Amino acid sequence: MSPTKDSLHGWTVVPFALVVIVAIFWGLPFLFLASLYSARSAFNTAHVHPMLPPVVTGVLVWVLALFHLIGSGMPAGPPVAQFCSLLGGPLSVTAVSA
């Protein structure tokens, strides 16, 4: 048995079940509808300035490449393939954004 199920005794099962039901029937539709709205409005950085989307994209790609390098290290393979694999994505995105 799970630790959560073992800790629920008697009357505590009913409030727990109500919270789960509310989370499912209200939370999931809210999540999906809020995601649709935020994808249309919150991520539209072009309303702020026309150059902001390529700048944000370039910065995020380089930050993700840095996090990948810190977390996983260099990819496996010969040194030329390692640098191409590590820098290929960020350099191509930067070139397209520029």
Buried (B, 14 or more C-beta within 10 A) or exposed (E): EEEEEEEBEEEEEEEBEEEEEEEEEEEEEEEEEEEEEEEEEEEEBEEEEEEEBBEBBBEEBBEEBEEBEEEEEEEEEEEEEBEBEBBEBBBEBBEEBE
